Amino acid sequence: MLFFFFLFLSILFNLKEYKRIQFINTLYSIIFMVFNSKINKKIAIVDSSFWININRVGLVDYLLERFELIFTSKVEDELLVNFKLFYTPRDIIVYNKLKDMDLIKIRNPKNVSDNLYNSLCKTSGEVQTIALAIELNGAVLVDNSAAIEYCIKNKIQVINTINFILYSYDQDKLTYEQSLEKINILKPFIRDKYIYQNLDLLAQIKGDKYGIKKDK
Amino acid sequence: MVLKKTNNLNYNAKNKVNTLRLNDSATESIYLIAKEENKTRSDVIRMLLDKSIKEYKLKKALDLYQRGEIDFSTGAQIADISVHDFMEELRISGVGLQIPLEMTEYGFNNMVKLFGGNPIKLKKK
């Protein structure tokens, strides 16, 4: 063991500087991939609305820690088709980068149930996302009403961006101020009633965590 | 959906001849705009129609989305814009993503089911 360690060190110091950096980078990515595969990640099928919002609040790293992300081709098409934009949105840059690193996978459902087809618009990406989640027994990550309503009705695990923010706060991954800031970023994009209800829940979690006395 | 193109109609880039009757006020306005913009009257009519069609599609998409008749990506399809643009339009119009209120508890408790923690029950005010 010691022999290998010294062998590793001698290789490292004998390399030219740029090769040494390359070597360390490769080693880091191997360790990262092995470490990631050891963690019990859950399968999640991501929809376009969720992907845009989770990038907006900058929580993709936390998302990758918890979920194995899968997109359907339909959702990928929706995201990558930018008709009138003169710039590439940040979520697309992140998407392409993660796809190159094989941290995002593309899969499509084998079949879609009639019930699902009849409940949502046939051509929408949400239909494919939910159908794949049913097939793979994964969670649906979506920020859109119709898809969420279908999932609640059919007891499919569904999570949206604000749920993810609040859970991250509950698990001490985010501070109260960070969570509040991220909810406020999403405020203009989500209907007011839902935002206010979640701000109440954030305060409630804070109260449960620190007790009323400390909260005051 | 009413606004979707159907395959049996041959939509192509070539302009088709359409005849329409306009009242005096519209005719005069078009003449003045054409003079102001240094364009032909046909160009002005095409430009105004394009703009109005886009506005109509967007308004229709936002309206249908707000009423819960279509989902987010279908809204973008109807408005003929990207999902990013449609989300921006939802913000500008003040409609916002329509997420049901029961999702607050349901979604949070789904995270708890998957990764552990204490389920939450929203206290009523």
Interface residues (C-beta under 8 A of the other chain):
Chain A: K42 D47 S48 S49 I52 R66 V75 E78 L79 V81 N82 F83 K84 L85 P89 D91 L120 C121 T123 S124 G125 E126 A139 D143 N144 S145 A146 A147 I148 E149 I152 Q157 V158 I159 N160 I162 N163 F164 L166 Y167 D170 Q171 P188 F189 I190 R191 D192 K193 Y194 Q197 N198 D200 L201 Q204 I205
Chain B: M1 G68 I70 D71 F72 S73 T74 A76 Q77 D80 I81 S82 V83 H84 D85 M87 L90 R91 V95 G96 L97 Q98 I99 P100 L101 E102 M103 T104 Y106 G107 F108 N110 M111 V112 K113 L114 F115 G117 N118 I120 L122 K123 K125
